[in-house]
Amino acid sequence: MDTHDVRRFNRYYTRILGVFDQKVFDLDYSMIEMRLLGEIGRHPGITANELTTCLNIKKSYLSRLLSRLERDDYIYKEKNPDDTRMRHLFLSEKGIELNQYVEEQSDRKVWELLEPLDEANYQKLVAAMKTIEEVLAKVVPNELESK
């Protein structure tokens, strides 16, 4: 199996997404921090363990990122009444506002990328993305999407 084509596509697509940008939408936060905010917004009550699994990041790194978001009043934690060691994560009002802004800006950025495509090429792109997701889900399940 040759990895060249997959790695080339990954490099191309991460450049499009701006994954390596130091800041997202001129905010003082990285792409991963905004991704965490988005996942918590889409899955209120998610736990750090669930985030660690679905995002495939180390617990210590996640802990630092969550601490910053909590310190900046974008998220808060609630104890699980059945297991006080477990904390559920939620967006604060400030976090909801920031997440809405980032979602709107992300939609705008994707719209600008796709706007030049005609309907046939747009459908071709979406079909290709679905195929990639279906094939890779067999080896790396998208656990949060099934929640």
NUBA-48646 format. One line per field, with one value per atom (N, C-alpha, C, O, CB): residue number from 1; atom name; x, y, z. Coordinates in steps of 0.2 Angstrom, whole numbers, plus 2048, in hexadecimal, padded with zeros to 3 digits. Each point is the difference from the previous one (the first is absolute). Glycine has a CB too. Layout:
BEGIN
n <- c(NUM, ...)
atom <- c(CA, ...)
xx <- c(X, ...)
yy <- c(Y, ...)
zz <- c(Z, ...)
//
This chain:
BEGIN
n <- c(1, 1, 1, 1, 1, 2, 2, 2, 2, 2, 3, 3, 3, 3, 3, 4, 4, 4, 4, 4, 5, 5, 5, 5, 5, 6, 6, 6, 6, 6, 7, 7, 7, 7, 7, 8, 8, 8, 8, 8, 9, 9, 9, 9, 9, 10, 10, 10, 10, 10, 11, 11, 11, 11, 11, 12, 12, 12, 12, 12, 13, 13, 13, 13, 13, 14, 14, 14, 14, 14, 15, 15, 15, 15, 15, 16, 16, 16, 16, 16, 17, 17, 17, 17, 17, 18, 18, 18, 18, 18, 19, 19, 19, 19, 19, 20, 20, 20, 20, 20, 21, 21, 21, 21, 21, 22, 22, 22, 22, 22, 23, 23, 23, 23, 23, 24, 24, 24, 24, 24, 25, 25, 25, 25, 25, 26, 26, 26, 26, 26, 27, 27, 27, 27, 27, 28, 28, 28, 28, 28, 29, 29, 29, 29, 29, 30, 30, 30, 30, 30, 31, 31, 31, 31, 31, 32, 32, 32, 32, 32, 33, 33, 33, 33, 33, 34, 34, 34, 34, 34, 35, 35, 35, 35, 35, 36, 36, 36, 36, 36, 37, 37, 37, 37, 37, 38, 38, 38, 38, 38, 39, 39, 39, 39, 39, 40, 40, 40, 40, 40, 41, 41, 41, 41, 41, 42, 42, 42, 42, 42, 43, 43, 43, 43, 43, 44, 44, 44, 44, 44, 45, 45, 45, 45, 45, 46, 46, 46, 46, 46, 47, 47, 47, 47, 47, 48, 48, 48, 48, 48, 49, 49, 49, 49, 49, 50, 50, 50, 50, 50, 51, 51, 51, 51, 51, 52, 52, 52, 52, 52, 53, 53, 53, 53, 53, 54, 54, 54, 54, 54, 55, 55, 55, 55, 55, 56, 56, 56, 56, 56, 57, 57, 57, 57, 57, 58, 58, 58, 58, 58, 59, 59, 59, 59, 59, 60, 60, 60, 60, 60, 61, 61, 61, 61, 61, 62, 62, 62, 62, 62, 63, 63, 63, 63, 63, 64, 64, 64, 64, 64, 65, 65, 65, 65, 65, 66, 66, 66, 66, 66, 67, 67, 67, 67, 67, 68, 68, 68, 68, 68, 69, 69, 69, 69, 69, 70, 70, 70, 70, 70, 71, 71, 71, 71, 71, 72, 72, 72, 72, 72, 73, 73, 73, 73, 73, 74, 74, 74, 74, 74, 75, 75, 75, 75, 75, 76, 76, 76, 76, 76, 77, 77, 77, 77, 77, 78, 78, 78, 78, 78, 79, 79, 79, 79, 79, 80, 80, 80, 80, 80, 81, 81, 81, 81, 81, 82, 82, 82, 82, 82, 83, 83, 83, 83, 83, 84, 84, 84, 84, 84, 85, 85, 85, 85, 85, 86, 86, 86, 86, 86, 87, 87, 87, 87, 87, 88, 88, 88, 88, 88, 89, 89, 89, 89, 89, 90, 90, 90, 90, 90, 91, 91, 91, 91, 91, 92, 92, 92, 92, 92, 93, 93, 93, 93, 93, 94, 94, 94, 94, 94, 95, 95, 95, 95, 95, 96, 96, 96, 96, 96, 97, 97, 97, 97, 97, 98, 98, 98, 98, 98, 99, 99, 99, 99, 99, 100, 100, 100, 100, 100, 101, 101, 101, 101, 101, 102, 102, 102, 102, 102, 103, 103, 103, 103, 103, 104, 104, 104, 104, 104, 105, 105, 105, 105, 105, 106, 106, 106, 106, 106, 107, 107, 107, 107, 107, 108, 108, 108, 108, 108, 109, 109, 109, 109, 109, 110, 110, 110, 110, 110, 111, 111, 111, 111, 111, 112, 112, 112, 112, 112, 113, 113, 113, 113, 113, 114, 114, 114, 114, 114, 115, 115, 115, 115, 115, 116, 116, 116, 116, 116, 117, 117, 117, 117, 117, 118, 118, 118, 118, 118, 119, 119, 119, 119, 119, 120, 120, 120, 120, 120, 121, 121, 121, 121, 121, 122, 122, 122, 122, 122, 123, 123, 123, 123, 123, 124, 124, 124, 124, 124, 125, 125, 125, 125, 125, 126, 126, 126, 126, 126, 127, 127, 127, 127, 127, 128, 128, 128, 128, 128, 129, 129, 129, 129, 129, 130, 130, 130, 130, 130, 131, 131, 131, 131, 131, 132, 132, 132, 132, 132, 133, 133, 133, 133, 133, 134, 134, 134, 134, 134, 135, 135, 135, 135, 135, 136, 136, 136, 136, 136, 137, 137, 137, 137, 137, 138, 138, 138, 138, 138, 139, 139, 139, 139, 139, 140, 140, 140, 140, 140, 141, 141, 141, 141, 141, 142, 142, 142, 142, 142, 143, 143, 143, 143, 143, 144, 144, 144, 144, 144, 145, 145, 145, 145, 145, 146, 146, 146, 146, 146, 147, 147, 147, 147, 147)
atom <- c(N, CA, C, O, CB, N, CA, C, O, CB, N, CA, C, O, CB, N, CA, C, O, CB, N, CA, C, O, CB, N, CA, C, O, CB, N, CA, C, O, CB, N, CA, C, O, CB, N, CA, C, O, CB, N, CA, C, O, CB, N, CA, C, O, CB, N, CA, C, O, CB, N, CA, C, O, CB, N, CA, C, O, CB, N, CA, C, O, CB, N, CA, C, O, CB, N, CA, C, O, CB, N, CA, C, O, CB, N, CA, C, O, CB, N, CA, C, O, CB, N, CA, C, O, CB, N, CA, C, O, CB, N, CA, C, O, CB, N, CA, C, O, CB, N, CA, C, O, CB, N, CA, C, O, CB, N, CA, C, O, CB, N, CA, C, O, CB, N, CA, C, O, CB, N, CA, C, O, CB, N, CA, C, O, CB, N, CA, C, O, CB, N, CA, C, O, CB, N, CA, C, O, CB, N, CA, C, O, CB, N, CA, C, O, CB, N, CA, C, O, CB, N, CA, C, O, CB, N, CA, C, O, CB, N, CA, C, O, CB, N, CA, C, O, CB, N, CA, C, O, CB, N, CA, C, O, CB, N, CA, C, O, CB, N, CA, C, O, CB, N, CA, C, O, CB, N, CA, C, O, CB, N, CA, C, O, CB, N, CA, C, O, CB, N, CA, C, O, CB, N, CA, C, O, CB, N, CA, C, O, CB, N, CA, C, O, CB, N, CA, C, O, CB, N, CA, C, O, CB, N, CA, C, O, CB, N, CA, C, O, CB, N, CA, C, O, CB, N, CA, C, O, CB, N, CA, C, O, CB, N, CA, C, O, CB, N, CA, C, O, CB, N, CA, C, O, CB, N, CA, C, O, CB, N, CA, C, O, CB, N, CA, C, O, CB, N, CA, C, O, CB, N, CA, C, O, CB, N, CA, C, O, CB, N, CA, C, O, CB, N, CA, C, O, CB, N, CA, C, O, CB, N, CA, C, O, CB, N, CA, C, O, CB, N, CA, C, O, CB, N, CA, C, O, CB, N, CA, C, O, CB, N, CA, C, O, CB, N, CA, C, O, CB, N, CA, C, O, CB, N, CA, C, O, CB, N, CA, C, O, CB, N, CA, C, O, CB, N, CA, C, O, CB, N, CA, C, O, CB, N, CA, C, O, CB, N, CA, C, O, CB, N, CA, C, O, CB, N, CA, C, O, CB, N, CA, C, O, CB, N, CA, C, O, CB, N, CA, C, O, CB, N, CA, C, O, CB, N, CA, C, O, CB, N, CA, C, O, CB, N, CA, C, O, CB, N, CA, C, O, CB, N, CA, C, O, CB, N, CA, C, O, CB, N, CA, C, O, CB, N, CA, C, O, CB, N, CA, C, O, CB, N, CA, C, O, CB, N, CA, C, O, CB, N, CA, C, O, CB, N, CA, C, O, CB, N, CA, C, O, CB, N, CA, C, O, CB, N, CA, C, O, CB, N, CA, C, O, CB, N, CA, C, O, CB, N, CA, C, O, CB, N, CA, C, O, CB, N, CA, C, O, CB, N, CA, C, O, CB, N, CA, C, O, CB, N, CA, C, O, CB, N, CA, C, O, CB, N, CA, C, O, CB, N, CA, C, O, CB, N, CA, C, O, CB, N, CA, C, O, CB, N, CA, C, O, CB, N, CA, C, O, CB, N, CA, C, O, CB, N, CA, C, O, CB, N, CA, C, O, CB, N, CA, C, O, CB, N, CA, C, O, CB, N, CA, C, O, CB, N, CA, C, O, CB, N, CA, C, O, CB, N, CA, C, O, CB, N, CA, C, O, CB, N, CA, C, O, CB, N, CA, C, O, CB, N, CA, C, O, CB, N, CA, C, O, CB, N, CA, C, O, CB, N, CA, C, O, CB, N, CA, C, O, CB, N, CA, C, O, CB, N, CA, C, O, CB, N, CA, C, O, CB, N, CA, C, O, CB, N, CA, C, O, CB, N, CA, C, O, CB)
xx <- c(804, 7FC, 804, 805, 7F2, 808, 804, 7FC, 7FA, 80B, 7FF, 7FD, 800, 7FE, 805, 801, 802, 7F9, 800, 80B, 7F0, 7FA, 7FC, 7FE, 802, 800, 7FC, 803, 7FD, 7FF, 80B, 804, 7FF, 800, 808, 7F9, 7FF, 7F9, 800, 808, 7F3, 7F9, 800, 7FD, 7FE, 808, 7FF, 804, 7FD, 802, 807, 803, 7FC, 800, 80B, 7F2, 7FC, 7FA, 7FF, 805, 7F9, 7F9, 802, 7FC, 7FE, 80B, 801, 802, 7FF, 805, 7FF, 802, 7F9, 800, 80B, 7F1, 7F9, 7FD, 7FD, 802, 801, 7FC, 804, 7FD, 7FE, 80B, 804, 802, 800, 7FA, 806, 802, 806, 800, 7FB, 80A, 806, 800, 805, 801, 7F5, 800, 800, 7FE, 7FB, 80B, 802, 7F9, 7FF, 80D, 7F0, 7FA, 7FB, 801, 805, 7F4, 7FA, 7FC, 7FE, 801, 7FF, 7FC, 802, 7FC, 7FB, 810, 803, 7FE, 801, 7FF, 7FF, 7FF, 806, 805, 7EF, 80D, 806, 7FF, 803, 7FF, 7FB, 7FF, 802, 7FF, 7F8, 80C, 802, 7FA, 7FA, 811, 7F6, 7FB, 7FD, 7FA, 80C, 7FF, 7FE, 7FC, 7FB, 80F, 7F7, 7FC, 7F9, 7FB, 80F, 7F6, 7F9, 7FC, 7FA, 80B, 7FF, 7FD, 7FD, 7FA, 80E, 7FB, 7FE, 7FA, 7FB, 810, 7F5, 7FA, 7FA, 7FA, 80D, 7FA, 7FB, 7FD, 7FA, 80B, 800, 7FD, 7FC, 7FB, 80F, 7F8, 7FC, 7FA, 7FB, 80F, 7F6, 7F9, 7FC, 7FA, 80C, 7FC, 7FC, 7FE, 7FB, 80B, 7FE, 7FF, 800, 804, 801, 7F6, 800, 800, 7FD, 7FD, 80B, 800, 806, 800, 7F4, 80F, 805, 806, 800, 7FD, 806, 806, 806, 801, 7F8, 80C, 807, 802, 804, 7FF, 7FC, 802, 7FD, 803, 7FD, 7F9, 7FD, 804, 801, 7F4, 80D, 803, 807, 802, 7F8, 80A, 806, 800, 804, 7FF, 7F8, 7FF, 7FE, 803, 7F9, 7FF, 7FE, 805, 800, 7F4, 80F, 805, 807, 805, 7F4, 808, 807, 805, 805, 7F7, 803, 805, 802, 7FB, 801, 80A, 802, 7FC, 7FE, 80D, 7F4, 7FC, 803, 7FD, 7FF, 80B, 803, 800, 7FF, 809, 7F8, 7FF, 7F9, 7FF, 80A, 7F2, 7F9, 7FF, 7FC, 801, 806, 7FF, 802, 7FD, 804, 805, 802, 7FC, 7FE, 80E, 7F1, 7FC, 7F9, 7FE, 808, 7F8, 7F9, 801, 7FC, 800, 80A, 801, 800, 7FD, 80A, 7FC, 800, 7F9, 7FE, 80E, 7F0, 7FA, 7FB, 7FC, 805, 800, 7FD, 802, 7FC, 803, 807, 803, 7FE, 7FE, 80C, 7F5, 7FD, 7F9, 7FD, 80D, 7F3, 7F8, 7FC, 7FB, 807, 801, 7FC, 7FD, 7FB, 80D, 7FB, 7FC, 800, 803, 801, 7F8, 800, 7FE, 7FE, 7FE, 806, 800, 7FB, 7FF, 80D, 7F0, 7FB, 802, 801, 7F6, 809, 801, 7FA, 7FA, 80D, 7FB, 7FB, 7FD, 804, 802, 7F3, 7FE, 801, 800, 7F7, 80A, 801, 807, 802, 7F4, 80E, 808, 803, 801, 7FE, 803, 802, 807, 803, 7F6, 80B, 806, 7FF, 805, 800, 7F5, 7FF, 7FD, 7FC, 802, 805, 7FD, 7FD, 803, 806, 7F1, 7FD, 802, 800, 7F6, 80B, 802, 7FA, 7FC, 810, 7F3, 7FB, 803, 805, 7F2, 806, 802, 7FD, 7FA, 807, 802, 7FD, 7FD, 800, 809, 7F3, 7FD, 805, 7FF, 7F8, 80F, 806, 802, 802, 801, 7FD, 803, 7FB, 802, 804, 7F3, 7FB, 801, 800, 7F8, 809, 801, 806, 800, 7FA, 80C, 806, 7FF, 802, 805, 7F6, 7FF, 7FB, 802, 800, 7F9, 7FC, 804, 7FF, 7F7, 80E, 804, 805, 800, 7FF, 804, 805, 7FC, 802, 805, 7F3, 7FC, 7FE, 800, 7FC, 802, 7FE, 806, 7FF, 7F8, 80F, 806, 802, 802, 801, 7FC, 802, 7FB, 803, 802, 7F5, 7FB, 802, 800, 7F7, 80B, 801, 807, 800, 7FB, 80A, 806, 7FE, 803, 804, 7F5, 7FF, 7FB, 802, 7FF, 7FB, 7FC, 804, 7FF, 7F8, 80E, 805, 804, 801, 7FF, 802, 803, 7FC, 802, 805, 7F3, 7FB, 7FC, 7FE, 802, 800, 7FB, 802, 7FB, 804, 807, 802, 7FE, 800, 809, 7F5, 7FF, 7F8, 7FC, 80C, 7F8, 7F9, 7FD, 803, 800, 7F6, 7FD, 802, 801, 7F5, 80C, 803, 806, 801, 7FA, 80A, 806, 7FF, 804, 802, 7F6, 7FE, 7FE, 802, 7FB, 7FE, 7FD, 806, 800, 7F5, 80F, 806, 804, 803, 7FD, 802, 804, 7FD, 803, 801, 7F5, 7FD, 800, 801, 7F8, 805, 801, 806, 801, 7F6, 80F, 806, 802, 803, 801, 7FA, 801, 7FC, 802, 7FF, 7F9, 7FC, 803, 800, 7F6, 80D, 804, 806, 801, 7FB, 808, 805, 7FE, 803, 803, 7F5, 7FE, 7FD, 802, 7FB, 7FF, 7FE, 806, 800, 7F5, 810, 805, 804, 802, 7FF, 801, 804, 7FD, 803, 803, 7F3, 7FC, 801, 7FE, 7FA, 80A, 801, 806, 800, 7FA, 80B, 806, 800, 803, 803, 7F7, 800, 7F9, 7FE, 80E, 7F0, 7F9, 7FF, 804, 7F9, 7FE, 7FF, 7FB, 7FA, 808, 801, 7FC, 7FB, 7FA, 80F, 7F9, 7FB, 7FA, 7FB, 80F, 7F7, 7FB, 7FA, 7FA, 80E, 7FA, 7FA, 7FD, 7FB, 80C, 7FB, 7FD, 7F9, 7FD, 80E)
yy <- c(7FA, 806, 806, 801, 7F9, 80B, 806, 806, 801, 7FB, 807, 805, 807, 805, 7F5, 807, 806, 804, 806, 7F5, 802, 804, 802, 806, 7F4, 802, 802, 806, 805, 7EF, 80B, 806, 806, 806, 7F2, 808, 806, 803, 806, 7F5, 801, 803, 803, 805, 7F2, 806, 802, 807, 805, 7F0, 80C, 806, 806, 805, 7F4, 805, 804, 803, 806, 7F4, 801, 802, 803, 805, 7F1, 809, 804, 807, 804, 7F1, 80C, 807, 803, 806, 7F7, 800, 803, 802, 806, 7F4, 802, 801, 805, 802, 7F2, 80D, 804, 7FD, 804, 806, 7F0, 7FC, 803, 800, 7F6, 80C, 802, 807, 803, 7F4, 80D, 807, 801, 7FC, 806, 802, 801, 803, 7FE, 804, 802, 803, 7FE, 800, 809, 7F6, 7FF, 807, 802, 7F1, 80F, 806, 806, 804, 7F5, 808, 805, 800, 805, 802, 7F3, 7FF, 7FE, 7FE, 7FF, 803, 7FE, 7F9, 7FD, 80E, 7F1, 7F9, 7FC, 802, 800, 7F8, 7FB, 7FD, 800, 7FF, 7FD, 7FC, 7FB, 7FE, 804, 7FA, 7FB, 803, 7FC, 7FD, 80D, 803, 801, 7FF, 806, 7FE, 801, 7FA, 7FF, 80C, 7F0, 7F9, 7FD, 7FE, 800, 803, 7FE, 804, 7FD, 800, 809, 804, 7FE, 7FF, 80B, 7F4, 7FE, 7F9, 7FF, 808, 7F5, 7F9, 800, 7FD, 7FE, 80A, 800, 804, 7FE, 803, 803, 803, 7FC, 800, 80A, 7F1, 7FB, 7FA, 7FD, 806, 7FC, 7FB, 802, 7FE, 7FA, 80C, 803, 7FA, 7FB, 80F, 7F6, 7FB, 7FB, 7FB, 807, 7FF, 7FB, 800, 805, 7FD, 7F9, 7FF, 801, 7FF, 7FA, 809, 800, 7F9, 800, 809, 7F2, 7F9, 7FF, 7FE, 7FE, 806, 800, 804, 7FE, 7FF, 809, 804, 7FE, 800, 809, 7F4, 7FD, 7FA, 800, 803, 7F9, 7FB, 802, 7FE, 7FB, 80B, 802, 805, 7FF, 800, 805, 804, 7FD, 803, 807, 7F1, 7FC, 805, 800, 7F8, 80B, 804, 7FE, 7FC, 80D, 7F8, 7FE, 804, 805, 7F8, 7FF, 803, 806, 805, 7F0, 80B, 806, 806, 805, 7F3, 807, 805, 803, 806, 7F5, 800, 802, 804, 805, 7F1, 808, 803, 807, 805, 7F0, 80D, 806, 805, 806, 7F5, 802, 804, 801, 806, 7F5, 800, 802, 805, 804, 7F0, 80B, 805, 807, 805, 7F2, 80A, 807, 802, 806, 7F8, 7FE, 802, 801, 805, 7F4, 803, 801, 807, 804, 7EF, 80E, 806, 806, 805, 7F5, 806, 805, 801, 804, 7FB, 7FC, 800, 7FF, 802, 806, 7F3, 7FE, 7F9, 7FE, 808, 7F6, 7FA, 7FF, 804, 7F7, 801, 7FE, 7F9, 7FC, 80F, 7F2, 7F9, 7FF, 804, 7FA, 7FC, 7FE, 7F9, 7FC, 80C, 7F7, 7F9, 7FB, 802, 803, 7F5, 7FB, 7FE, 7FE, 7FE, 804, 7FE, 7F9, 7FE, 80B, 7F3, 7F9, 7FE, 7FB, 803, 806, 7FF, 807, 803, 7F2, 80D, 806, 801, 806, 7FB, 7FA, 801, 802, 803, 7F4, 808, 802, 807, 802, 7F2, 810, 807, 800, 7FE, 807, 7FE, 802, 807, 804, 7F3, 80A, 806, 804, 7FD, 7FE, 80B, 804, 807, 802, 7F8, 809, 807, 805, 7FF, 7FD, 809, 805, 805, 7FF, 801, 805, 805, 803, 801, 801, 800, 803, 7FA, 802, 806, 7F2, 7FB, 7FF, 7FE, 7FC, 806, 7FF, 806, 7FF, 7FB, 80C, 806, 7FF, 801, 806, 7F7, 7FF, 7FA, 800, 804, 7F7, 7FA, 802, 7FE, 7FA, 80C, 802, 804, 7FF, 801, 804, 804, 7FC, 801, 808, 7F2, 7FC, 7FC, 7FF, 800, 7FE, 7FC, 804, 7FE, 7FB, 80E, 804, 802, 7FF, 806, 7FC, 801, 7FA, 801, 808, 7F1, 7FA, 7FF, 7FE, 7FD, 806, 7FF, 805, 7FE, 7FE, 80A, 805, 7FE, 800, 809, 7F4, 7FE, 7FA, 800, 804, 7F8, 7FA, 802, 7FE, 7FA, 80D, 802, 804, 7FF, 803, 802, 803, 7FB, 801, 809, 7F0, 7FB, 7FD, 7FE, 800, 800, 7FC, 804, 7FE, 7FA, 80F, 804, 800, 800, 807, 7F8, 800, 7F9, 800, 808, 7F3, 7FA, 800, 803, 7F7, 802, 7FF, 7FB, 7FC, 808, 7FB, 7FB, 7F9, 7FC, 80B, 7F7, 7F9, 7FF, 7FB, 805, 805, 7FF, 800, 7FC, 809, 7FF, 800, 7F9, 7FD, 80F, 7F1, 7F9, 7FB, 7FC, 808, 7FD, 7FB, 801, 7FB, 806, 805, 801, 7FD, 7FC, 80E, 7F7, 7FE, 7F8, 7FD, 80D, 7F3, 7F9, 7FD, 7FB, 806, 802, 7FE, 800, 7FC, 808, 802, 800, 7FB, 7FD, 80F, 7F2, 7FB, 7F9, 7FC, 80B, 7F8, 7FA, 7FF, 7FB, 805, 806, 800, 7FE, 7FC, 80C, 7FB, 7FF, 7F9, 7FD, 80F, 7F2, 7F9, 7FB, 7FB, 808, 7FD, 7FC, 800, 7FB, 806, 805, 801, 7FF, 7FE, 80A, 7F8, 7FF, 7F8, 7FE, 80B, 7F3, 7F9, 7FF, 7FB, 802, 808, 7FF, 805, 7FF, 7FC, 80B, 805, 803, 804, 7FF, 7FA, 802, 807, 803, 7F1, 810, 806, 800, 801, 804, 7FA, 7FF, 805, 7FF, 7FA, 80D, 806, 801, 802, 803, 7F9, 801, 7FB, 801, 803, 7F6, 7FC, 801, 7FD, 7FB, 80D, 802, 803, 802, 7FF)
zz <- c(800, 800, 800, 804, 802, 7F5, 800, 803, 7FF, 7F6, 810, 804, 7FC, 803, 808, 7F0, 7FD, 7FE, 802, 7F9, 802, 7FE, 806, 800, 7F5, 810, 806, 803, 802, 800, 7FF, 804, 7FC, 803, 802, 7F4, 7FC, 801, 800, 7F7, 809, 801, 807, 800, 7F8, 80D, 806, 801, 803, 801, 7F9, 800, 7FC, 803, 7FD, 7FB, 7FC, 804, 800, 7F5, 80E, 803, 807, 802, 7F9, 808, 807, 7FE, 804, 802, 7F4, 7FE, 7FF, 802, 7F9, 801, 7FF, 806, 801, 7F5, 80F, 806, 805, 805, 7FA, 800, 804, 807, 805, 7F5, 806, 806, 804, 806, 7F5, 801, 803, 802, 802, 7F8, 805, 801, 808, 804, 7F2, 80C, 807, 803, 806, 7F8, 7FF, 803, 7FB, 7FA, 80C, 7FD, 7FC, 7FF, 806, 7FD, 7F7, 7FF, 805, 803, 7FA, 803, 804, 807, 804, 7F2, 80D, 807, 803, 7FC, 802, 809, 803, 802, 805, 7FF, 7F7, 802, 7F9, 7FB, 80E, 7F9, 7FA, 7FD, 803, 803, 7F5, 7FD, 804, 801, 7F4, 80F, 805, 805, 802, 7FB, 806, 805, 7FE, 803, 802, 7F5, 7FD, 7FE, 800, 7FB, 803, 7FF, 806, 800, 7F7, 80F, 806, 802, 802, 802, 7FB, 802, 7FB, 803, 800, 7F7, 7FC, 802, 800, 7F7, 80B, 802, 806, 801, 7FA, 80A, 806, 7FE, 803, 804, 7F5, 7FE, 7FC, 801, 7FE, 7FD, 7FD, 804, 7FF, 7F7, 80F, 805, 807, 804, 7F4, 80A, 807, 805, 7FF, 7FE, 808, 805, 7FE, 804, 7FF, 7F8, 7FE, 805, 804, 7F0, 80D, 805, 7FD, 7FA, 80D, 7FD, 7FD, 7FD, 7FB, 80E, 7FA, 7FE, 7F9, 7FB, 810, 7F4, 7F9, 7FB, 7FA, 80B, 7FD, 7FB, 7FF, 7FA, 80A, 801, 7FE, 7FB, 7FC, 810, 7F5, 7FB, 7F9, 7FB, 80F, 7F6, 7F9, 7FC, 7FA, 80A, 800, 7FD, 7FF, 7FD, 807, 800, 800, 802, 7FD, 7FA, 80F, 803, 807, 803, 7F6, 809, 807, 805, 800, 7FC, 80A, 805, 803, 802, 801, 7FE, 803, 7FC, 802, 803, 7F4, 7FB, 800, 801, 7F8, 807, 801, 806, 800, 7F9, 80D, 806, 800, 803, 803, 7F7, 7FF, 7FC, 802, 7FF, 7FA, 7FB, 804, 7FF, 7F7, 80D, 804, 806, 801, 7FB, 807, 805, 7FE, 803, 803, 7F4, 7FD, 7FE, 802, 7FA, 801, 7FE, 807, 800, 7F5, 810, 806, 803, 803, 7FF, 7FF, 803, 7FC, 803, 801, 7F6, 7FC, 7FF, 7FD, 7FD, 80A, 801, 7FA, 7FF, 80A, 7F3, 7FA, 801, 7FD, 7FC, 80C, 802, 808, 803, 7F2, 80D, 807, 801, 7FB, 808, 802, 802, 805, 805, 7F8, 803, 805, 802, 7FB, 800, 80B, 803, 7FE, 7FF, 80A, 7F5, 7FF, 806, 805, 7F1, 80C, 806, 802, 806, 7F8, 7FD, 801, 801, 802, 7F7, 804, 801, 801, 7FA, 7FF, 80D, 801, 7FD, 800, 80A, 7F4, 7FC, 7F9, 7FD, 80A, 7F6, 7FA, 7FF, 804, 7F9, 7FE, 7FF, 7F9, 7FB, 80D, 7F8, 7F9, 7FE, 804, 7FE, 7F8, 7FD, 7FC, 7FD, 803, 802, 7FD, 7FE, 802, 805, 7F4, 7FE, 804, 802, 7F2, 80F, 803, 7FB, 7FA, 80F, 7F9, 7FC, 7FB, 7FA, 80F, 7FA, 7FC, 7FB, 7FA, 810, 7F8, 7FC, 7FA, 7FA, 810, 7F7, 7FB, 7FB, 7FA, 80E, 7FA, 7FC, 7FB, 7FA, 80F, 7FA, 7FD, 7FB, 7FA, 80F, 7F9, 7FC, 7FA, 7FA, 80F, 7F8, 7FA, 7FB, 7FA, 80E, 7FB, 7FB, 7FC, 7FA, 80F, 7FA, 7FD, 7FB, 7FA, 810, 7F8, 7FB, 7FA, 7FA, 80F, 7F8, 7FA, 7FC, 7FA, 80D, 7FC, 7FC, 7FC, 7FA, 80E, 7FB, 7FD, 7FA, 7FB, 810, 7F6, 7FA, 7FB, 7FA, 80E, 7F9, 7FB, 7FC, 7FA, 80E, 7FC, 7FD, 7FB, 7FB, 80F, 7F8, 7FC, 7FA, 7FA, 810, 7F7, 7FB, 7FA, 7FA, 80E, 7FB, 7FB, 7FC, 7FA, 80E, 7FB, 7FD, 7FA, 7FB, 810, 7F7, 7FC, 7FB, 7FB, 80E, 7F8, 7FC, 7F8, 7FC, 80E, 7F4, 7F9, 7FD, 7FA, 808, 802, 7FD, 7FD, 803, 805, 7F2, 7FE, 804, 804, 7F0, 80B, 804, 7FF, 805, 7FA, 7FB, 7FE, 804, 803, 7F2, 80B, 804, 807, 804, 7F3, 80C, 807, 802, 805, 7FA, 7FD, 802, 7FF, 804, 7F8, 7FF, 800, 806, 803, 7F0, 80F, 806, 806, 804, 7F7, 806, 806, 800, 805, 7FB, 7FA, 800, 801, 804, 7F3, 807, 802, 807, 803, 7F2, 80E, 807, 804, 805, 7FA, 7FF, 803, 800, 804, 7FA, 7FC, 7FF, 804, 803, 7F1, 80D, 804, 807, 804, 7F5, 809, 807, 801, 806, 7FB, 7FB, 800, 801, 804, 7F5, 802, 800, 807, 803, 7F0, 80F, 806, 806, 805, 7F5, 806, 806, 802, 806, 7F7, 7FE, 802, 804, 804, 7F1, 80B, 804, 805, 805, 7F1, 809, 805, 801, 7FC, 802, 806, 801, 802, 804, 7FF, 7FB, 802, 806, 7FF, 7F5, 812, 805, 802, 803, 801, 7FC, 802, 7FB, 802, 803, 7F5, 7FB, 801, 7FF, 7F9, 80C, 801, 807, 801, 7F9, 809, 807, 7FF, 805, 800)
//
